[in-house]
Amino acid sequence: MKKNWWKESVVYQIYPRSFKDSNGDGIGDIPGIIEKLDYLKELGVNVLWISPMLESPQDDNGYDISDYRRIYNEYGTMEDYEKLLEEAHKRGIKILMDLVVNHTSDEHNWFIESRKSKDNPYRDYYIWRNPVNGKEPNNWGSAFGGPAWEYDPKTEMYYLHLFSRKQPDLNWENEKVRQEVYDMMNFWCEKGIDGFRMDVISMISKDQSYPDGEMNGGLYGDFGPYCVHGPRIHEFLQEMNREVLSRYDVMTVGETSGVTIEEAQKYAGEDRNELNMVFQFEHVDGQGSEHGKWTTEKYDFREFKKVMIKWQEELAGKAWNSLFLGNHDQPRSVSRFGNDNPAYRETSAKMLATCLHMMQGTPYVYQGEELGMTNAYFTELKDYRDIESIQYFHEYTEAGIYTPEYMMKCLMLRGRDNARTPMQWEDSHQAGFTEGTPWIRVNSNYKEINAKQQLSDPDSIFHYYQKLIRLRKEKPVIVYGAFEALYRDHEQIFAYTRTLEGEKLLTVCNFSEHVAEMEIPEEFQKNAKCLITNLGREDFGEKVTLKPYEAFVLYRNQEDEK
């Protein structure tokens, strides 16, 4: 297998609005990130993916960009960004920029021009269609609720927005649009960034016939079959690779919701000249309800395990995995896949990290995950800030799909704001995030869960993550070893081996709050040493009884045994 620096990296995602505020305005900023680079270096991560920091009206917290070459003023200046690059690079940390090019803000100059007239030079930068029978061109619904088309009275046409109506979709069929995007990417690569995380990149190519979508019991038709992995997607990405990516030593990861194994191999195959890896969401999106992610049902562990194993096995040797359980669009991983009850929070957070970081692929740590930060569980709608949560609350309650009480429970468990509350730095005022009033409420458990306390505790979740990350740098088997699943049908245990030449690992995780029993494979019964364990276990015989959420990793090196 080909070796690459991005395969050997551990990525940390920063949501800048909530990371660290340096000037007391209640919003995280670039000087705040610079202030915490030593913390990130101590953790051991070597790549930062920072959610968008470009000029934006902040309708969708920066995923609605109005100028691709300017830093959003509340985050700082271009000089601040250049200093961030310089200071990160000094510490051996690389920076990934969030590339948002499926859509812009409706306040971007291209769109301001585009809507002026039908013959404006920028008209075809976006997707405009005439009304059909006096209504929307088709029945598609937007990902944030409501229709995916917005009527513009000036030219009496509709424009497409797969997300908010303030996020009109770019027309990638237009060669000028593509060239604008590549020029902008080259601009940032020349500044010295180290790669791109590409927002909803699988949606840039649309079926040009724009047919109605299946209703699937919802209020609107599903645009997925016509906009996700569209007809020219791989052509566009190969062109992007030729024009930009192949010219620099950069890392790329594409957000590709709904991607199959076969498609992932096209996006990220070693010989495809497209991307290094993709985010697939089957393990986090595959268990919703008929109303998408809005449910109070707990996840199905066996289904989760089946999906994780499938991606390990079927991408092996063909494309590279990205490993994550949480990000800015997901609930907190310990609240969702572990157990955030104080009795089990630390143990289960360490167990989840063990399971993920010992797999093949590049691991992603979402800010606060290394502290075991939990869902915020806000009980009142006024505390929510996320456009998706607020729109769906009104849409579903007004349509009688859910009662307000049930929809509130859905938001508490699945809303994106759970991951967006301020980073919990210490147990002082506003968790040390800001001197002012934060843009969104701080999670009320910051006195128990914060970085200052964990840095001083050698048994903390932070130090456990630090050890996992260090092991990855020390043991090539963790990065490049072959994966083999054990106990596939077990209802509590996730166990697997990794093998590389003479090295072999066994990872065992109990995903339940009950004890679980298993036999240790014979080859690990003797001469194996424990690399890491979350409950201090020292006895590894033929059989083990695992405590709730227990995890351990055994290691053998045949060379050492000779």
C-alpha positions in Angstrom: 0.0 0.0 0.0 1.2 3.5 -0.9 2.3 5.6 2.1 1.1 9.2 2.4 1.3 11.8 5.1 -2.5 12.2 5.2 -3.0 8.5 5.9 -0.7 8.9 8.9 -2.4 12.1 10.2 -5.0 12.7 12.9 -7.3 15.6 12.0 -9.0 17.9 14.5 -12.1 19.8 13.4 -12.5 23.3 14.7 -15.9 25.1 14.5 -14.5 28.6 14.7 -17.6 30.3 16.0 -17.5 28.2 19.1 -13.8 27.4 19.7 -12.2 30.4 21.5 -13.2 34.1 21.6 -10.2 36.4 22.1 -12.0 39.8 22.1 -15.1 39.4 24.2 -17.7 39.7 21.5 -19.1 36.2 22.2 -17.9 34.7 18.9 -14.8 32.5 18.5 -12.1 33.9 16.2 -8.7 33.3 14.6 -6.6 34.9 17.4 -8.5 32.5 19.7 -7.4 29.5 17.6 -3.8 30.7 17.6 -4.0 31.0 21.4 -4.9 27.3 21.6 -2.4 25.9 19.1 -0.2 24.6 21.9 -3.1 22.8 23.4 -3.7 21.1 20.0 0.0 20.3 19.7 -0.1 18.7 23.1 -3.1 16.6 22.1 -0.9 15.3 19.2 -3.1 16.1 16.2 -1.3 17.3 13.1 -4.0 18.6 10.8 -6.8 21.1 11.6 -9.9 21.2 9.5 -11.5 24.6 10.2 -15.1 25.2 9.3 -15.6 28.2 6.9 -14.0 31.5 8.0 -14.7 33.5 4.8 -16.9 36.5 4.4 -20.6 35.5 5.0 -23.9 36.9 6.3 -23.9 33.8 8.5 -27.3 32.5 7.5 -25.9 29.0 7.9 -22.9 29.8 10.1 -20.5 30.5 7.3 -21.6 27.8 4.9 -23.1 30.7 2.9 -20.1 32.5 1.5 -20.4 36.0 0.0 -16.7 36.5 -0.8 -14.2 33.6 -1.4 -11.1 35.8 -0.9 -11.9 37.7 2.3 -11.9 36.5 5.9 -15.2 37.1 7.8 -14.6 40.2 9.9 -15.8 38.8 13.2 -13.2 36.1 12.9 -10.4 38.5 12.1 -8.3 39.7 9.1 -6.3 38.1 6.3 -3.2 39.0 8.4 -4.6 36.9 11.3 -5.2 34.0 8.9 -1.7 34.2 7.6 -0.4 34.3 11.1 -2.5 31.2 11.9 -0.9 29.4 9.0 2.6 30.4 10.1 2.1 29.5 13.8 0.4 26.2 13.0 3.2 25.2 10.5 5.8 26.1 13.1 4.3 23.5 15.3 4.1 20.9 12.6 0.3 21.3 12.2 -1.3 21.6 8.8 -4.5 23.5 7.9 -7.4 22.3 5.8 -9.8 24.9 4.5 -13.5 24.2 4.2 -14.4 24.6 0.5 -18.0 25.5 0.0 -18.7 25.5 -3.8 -22.0 23.8 -4.3 -23.6 27.1 -3.5 -22.8 30.7 -2.5 -24.6 33.2 -0.3 -27.3 35.2 -2.1 -25.3 38.2 -1.0 -22.3 37.1 -3.1 -21.6 39.6 -5.9 -22.1 36.9 -8.5 -25.7 36.3 -7.3 -26.5 40.0 -6.9 -25.6 40.4 -10.6 -27.2 37.2 -11.6 -30.7 38.2 -10.4 -30.6 41.6 -12.1 -31.7 40.5 -15.5 -32.0 37.4 -17.7 -29.2 38.6 -20.0 -26.7 39.6 -17.2 -23.2 38.0 -17.8 -23.6 36.3 -14.4 -27.1 34.9 -15.0 -25.8 31.4 -15.8 -23.6 31.3 -12.8 -26.7 29.9 -11.0 -29.6 27.6 -11.8 -32.7 29.5 -13.0 -35.9 27.9 -14.3 -39.3 29.2 -15.4 -42.4 28.4 -13.4 -44.4 25.3 -14.3 -48.1 25.9 -14.1 -47.5 29.0 -12.1 -45.5 27.2 -9.4 -42.1 25.8 -8.7 -40.2 24.0 -11.6 -40.5 20.7 -9.7 -41.5 19.3 -6.3 -38.0 19.1 -4.6 -37.7 20.0 -1.0 -34.6 21.7 0.5 -32.3 19.9 2.9 -33.3 22.6 5.6 -37.1 22.3 5.0 -39.5 24.0 2.6 -39.2 23.9 -1.2 -35.8 23.9 -3.0 -36.9 26.7 -5.3 -37.3 30.4 -4.6 -39.3 32.7 -6.8 -37.6 36.0 -7.8 -40.2 38.5 -8.9 -37.8 40.7 -10.8 -37.1 38.2 -13.6 -40.2 36.0 -12.8 -38.1 32.9 -12.5 -37.1 30.5 -9.8 -33.6 29.7 -8.6 -32.5 26.4 -7.1 -31.3 26.2 -3.5 -30.7 22.7 -2.1 -30.2 24.3 1.3 -31.4 27.6 2.7 -33.1 30.1 0.2 -30.1 32.3 1.0 -27.8 29.6 -0.5 -28.4 29.6 -4.2 -26.7 26.6 -6.0 -23.9 27.4 -8.5 -24.3 26.1 -12.0 -21.3 23.8 -12.5 -22.4 23.2 -16.1 -21.0 26.7 -16.8 -17.3 26.5 -17.5 -16.8 30.0 -16.2 -18.1 29.0 -12.8 -15.7 26.1 -12.7 -12.7 28.3 -13.6 -13.7 30.9 -11.0 -13.6 28.1 -8.4 -10.3 26.7 -9.5 -8.7 30.2 -9.6 -9.9 30.7 -6.0 -8.6 27.3 -4.9 -5.2 28.2 -6.4 -5.2 31.5 -4.6 -5.5 29.7 -1.2 -3.0 27.0 -2.1 -0.5 29.8 -2.9 -1.2 31.2 0.5 0.1 28.0 2.0 -3.0 26.0 3.1 -2.5 22.2 3.2 -5.8 21.0 1.7 -9.5 21.2 1.5 -12.5 19.6 3.2 -15.1 19.9 0.5 -18.7 20.7 1.6 -21.5 18.6 -0.1 -19.1 18.2 -3.0 -21.2 15.2 -4.3 -24.0 17.6 -5.2 -22.3 19.9 -7.7 -23.5 18.0 -10.8 -27.3 17.9 -11.4 -29.5 15.9 -13.7 -30.3 18.6 -16.3 -33.9 17.4 -16.8 -34.8 18.4 -13.2 -37.6 15.8 -12.8 -40.0 15.5 -9.8 -38.6 13.5 -6.9 -40.3 10.7 -4.9 -42.4 12.0 -2.1 -41.5 9.1 0.3 -44.2 10.2 2.8 -42.8 13.7 3.2 -44.0 17.1 2.2 -41.7 17.5 -0.8 -40.0 15.4 -3.4 -36.5 13.9 -2.9 -33.8 15.6 -4.9 -31.2 13.0 -4.0 -31.3 10.8 -7.1 -30.9 13.8 -9.4 -28.4 15.9 -7.5 -26.2 13.6 -5.5 -23.4 11.8 -7.4 -24.8 13.4 -10.6 -23.9 12.6 -14.2 -20.7 14.8 -14.5 -19.5 14.7 -10.9 -16.3 12.6 -11.6 -15.5 14.6 -14.7 -15.7 17.9 -12.6 -13.5 16.5 -9.9 -10.9 15.1 -12.3 -10.8 18.6 -13.9 -10.4 20.2 -10.4 -7.6 17.8 -9.8 -5.8 18.7 -13.0 -6.3 22.4 -12.6 -5.5 22.7 -8.9 -5.0 19.7 -6.6 -2.3 17.8 -8.6 -0.1 21.0 -8.4 0.3 20.9 -4.7 1.0 18.4 -1.9 -2.5 18.8 -0.4 -5.0 16.6 1.5 -8.6 16.4 0.2 -11.7 14.9 1.8 -15.1 15.2 0.2 -18.4 15.3 2.1 -20.4 12.8 0.0 -23.7 12.1 1.7 -25.4 8.9 0.5 -22.2 7.6 -1.1 -22.0 3.8 -1.8 -18.8 1.7 -1.6 -18.7 1.7 -5.4 -19.0 5.5 -5.6 -16.4 6.0 -2.9 -13.9 4.0 -4.9 -14.5 6.4 -7.8 -14.1 9.5 -5.6 -11.1 8.3 -3.7 -9.5 5.5 -5.7 -5.7 5.7 -5.7 -5.6 5.8 -9.5 -8.6 8.0 -10.1 -7.0 11.5 -9.7 -10.0 12.9 -7.8 -9.9 13.1 -3.9 -7.8 11.4 -1.2 -10.8 10.2 0.8 -14.5 10.9 1.4 -16.8 11.2 4.4 -19.6 8.6 4.2 -22.5 8.9 6.5 -24.1 5.5 6.5 -23.1 4.9 10.1 -24.6 8.2 11.3 -27.5 8.8 8.8 -28.7 5.3 8.2 -30.8 5.0 11.3 -33.3 7.8 11.2 -37.1 7.6 10.8 -39.4 8.1 7.9 -38.9 11.8 8.7 -35.2 11.8 8.2 -33.0 12.2 11.2 -35.8 13.5 13.5 -36.4 10.6 15.9 -35.9 9.8 19.5 -35.0 6.1 18.8 -31.6 5.0 20.0 -29.2 3.7 17.4 -29.0 0.0 16.6 -25.6 -1.2 17.6 -25.5 -4.3 15.4 -26.5 -2.3 12.3 -23.8 0.4 13.2 -21.2 -2.3 13.6 -22.2 -4.0 10.3 -21.8 -0.6 8.5 -18.4 0.1 10.1 -17.1 -3.3 9.2 -18.4 -3.1 5.6 -16.5 0.1 4.9 -13.3 -1.3 6.5 -13.5 -4.5 4.4 -14.8 -3.2 1.1 -12.6 -0.2 0.7 -9.4 -2.1 1.7 -6.7 -1.7 -1.0 -9.1 0.3 -3.2 -9.7 3.7 -1.4 -8.9 5.3 1.9 -11.4 5.6 4.8 -12.1 8.7 6.9 -13.0 7.8 10.5 -15.4 9.9 12.5 -18.3 9.7 15.0 -19.0 13.4 15.4 -18.8 16.7 13.6 -20.5 20.1 13.5 -23.6 18.5 11.9 -24.0 15.6 14.3 -25.0 15.2 17.9 -22.2 14.6 20.4 -20.7 11.2 19.9 -20.7 10.2 23.6 -24.3 11.1 23.9 -25.3 9.2 20.8 -23.1 6.1 20.6 -21.8 5.9 24.2 -23.5 6.8 27.4 -23.3 10.4 28.8 -24.7 9.5 32.2 -22.0 10.6 34.6 -21.4 7.0 35.7 -20.4 6.0 32.2 -19.4 9.1 30.3 -15.7 8.9 30.7 -15.5 5.1 30.2 -17.7 5.1 27.1 -16.0 8.2 25.6 -12.6 6.3 25.8 -14.2 3.1 24.5 -15.6 4.9 21.4 -12.2 6.6 20.8 -10.4 3.2 21.0 -12.8 1.6 18.6 -12.4 4.3 16.0 -8.7 5.1 16.3 -7.5 1.6 15.9 -9.3 1.2 12.5 -7.8 1.7 9.1 -8.4 5.3 7.8 -7.6 8.9 8.9 -9.3 9.7 12.2 -11.1 13.0 12.8 -11.6 14.4 16.3 -14.3 17.0 16.6 -13.6 19.8 19.1 -14.5 18.8 22.6 -14.7 15.1 21.7 -11.3 14.7 23.4 -13.0 15.9 26.6 -16.1 13.8 26.3 -18.3 16.9 25.8 -22.0 15.9 25.7 -25.2 17.1 24.0 -26.6 20.4 25.4 -30.2 19.1 25.7 -31.7 22.6 25.4 -35.3 22.4 26.4 -36.6 25.7 24.8 -36.6 26.7 21.2 -35.2 30.1 22.0 -31.8 28.5 22.9 -31.4 27.0 19.5 -29.5 28.9 16.7 -29.4 26.3 13.9 -31.4 27.2 10.8 -32.2 23.5 10.2 -33.5 22.8 13.7 -35.7 25.9 13.8 -37.2 25.5 10.3 -38.0 21.8 10.8 -39.5 22.5 14.3 -42.0 24.9 12.7 -42.6 22.9 9.6 -43.3 19.6 11.3 -45.3 21.0 14.2 -47.4 23.2 11.9 -48.1 20.3 9.5 -49.1 18.1 12.5 -46.4 15.5 11.8 -45.0 15.8 15.4 -46.3 17.5 18.5 -44.1 20.4 19.8 -43.2 18.3 22.8 -42.0 15.4 20.7 -40.2 17.6 18.2 -38.4 19.3 21.1 -37.1 15.9 22.2 -35.9 15.2 18.7 -33.9 18.5 18.7 -32.4 17.6 22.1 -31.1 14.3 20.8 -30.4 15.1 17.1 -30.1 18.8 16.6 -26.8 20.2 15.2 -26.5 22.8 18.0 -25.6 20.0 20.4 -22.1 20.0 18.8 -21.9 23.8 18.4 -22.0 25.0 22.0 -18.8 26.7 23.1 -15.7 24.7 23.8 -15.4 24.1 27.5 -11.9 25.4 28.4 -12.3 25.8 32.2 -14.8 25.9 35.1 -14.9 29.7 35.2 -17.4 32.2 33.7 -18.8 31.0 30.3 -16.4 28.0 30.4 -13.4 30.2 29.6 -14.8 30.6 26.0 -15.5 34.3 26.2 -15.5 37.3 28.5 -18.8 38.4 26.9 -22.1 36.8 26.1 -21.6 33.8 23.9 -23.5 33.6 20.6 -25.1 30.3 21.8 -25.5 29.1 25.4 -22.7 27.2 27.1 -23.5 23.6 28.1 -24.4 23.7 31.8 -22.0 20.8 32.6 -18.9 22.9 31.9 -17.8 22.9 35.6 -17.5 19.0 35.5 -16.3 18.8 31.9 -13.5 21.1 30.8 -10.0 21.1 29.4 -8.2 22.7 32.4 -9.4 19.9 34.7 -8.5 17.1 32.2 -5.1 18.5 31.4 -4.2 18.1 35.1 -5.7 14.5 35.4 -3.4 11.8 33.9 -6.5 9.5 33.7 -8.6 11.9 31.8 -10.3 11.4 28.4 -7.9 14.1 27.0 -4.8 12.1 28.0 -6.4 8.9 26.7 -6.9 10.5 23.3 -3.3 11.8 23.5 -2.1 8.2 24.0 -4.2 6.8 21.1 -2.8 9.5 18.8 0.8 8.8 19.9 0.3 5.0 19.4 -0.8 5.7 15.8 2.5 7.5 15.2 4.5 4.7 16.7 2.9 1.6 15.2 2.6 1.3 11.4 0.1 -1.6 11.9 -2.5 0.9 13.2 -2.3 2.9 10.0 -1.6 0.3 7.3 -2.5 -3.0 8.8 -5.2 -5.3 7.3 -8.5 -5.4 9.1 -10.4 -8.5 10.1 -13.7 -8.4 12.1 -14.4 -10.8 15.0 -17.7 -11.6 16.8 -19.7 -10.0 13.9 -23.1 -10.9 15.3 -22.4 -10.2 19.0 -24.9 -7.8 20.5 -22.5 -6.0 22.7 -18.9 -6.5 21.5 -17.1 -4.8 18.6 -13.8 -6.7 18.1 -11.3 -6.8 15.3 -7.7 -7.5 14.4 -5.2 -5.5 12.4 -2.2 -7.2 10.8 0.9 -5.9 9.1 3.9 -8.1 8.4 5.0 -9.4 11.9 2.7 -7.0 13.8 -0.8 -7.8 15.0 -3.4 -5.9 17.1 -6.6 -7.0 18.8 -9.1 -4.3 19.6 -12.0 -5.2 21.9 -14.9 -2.8 22.8 -18.0 -3.4 24.9 -20.6 -1.0 23.5 -23.2 -1.8 26.3 -23.8 -0.9 29.9 -23.9 -4.7 30.8 -21.0 -7.1 31.2 -20.1 -9.1 28.1 -18.0 -12.3 27.8 -15.7 -13.3 25.0 -12.8 -15.7 24.3 -9.5 -14.1 23.5 -8.1 -15.5 20.2 -5.4 -18.1 20.9 -2.6 -16.1 19.3 -3.2 -13.3 21.8 -3.4 -15.5 24.9 0.4 -15.5 25.3 3.2 -13.1 24.4 0.7 -10.2 23.8 1.0 -6.9 25.6 -1.7 -4.4 26.4 -1.2 -1.2 24.4 -4.1 0.7 26.0 -7.0 0.0 28.2 -9.8 2.3 29.5 -10.4 0.5 32.8 -6.8 -0.5 33.8 -7.3 -4.2 33.1 -4.1 -6.3 33.6 -5.4 -9.9 33.3 -5.9 -11.3 29.8 -6.4 -15.1 29.9 -8.4 -17.3 27.6 -11.7 -15.7 28.5 -12.5 -12.2 29.6 -15.6 -10.7 31.2 -15.8 -7.1 30.0 -17.2 -4.5 32.2 -19.7 -1.9 30.8 -18.1 0.1 28.0 -14.7 -1.5 28.6 -12.1 -1.4 25.8 -8.6 -2.7 25.4 -6.0 -3.3 22.7 -3.5 -6.2 22.7 -0.4 -6.1 20.5 2.0 -8.8 19.3 5.2 -8.4 17.3 6.6 -11.7 16.1 10.0 -10.1 15.5 10.2 -9.3 19.3 9.3 -12.9 20.1 12.1 -14.6 18.2 
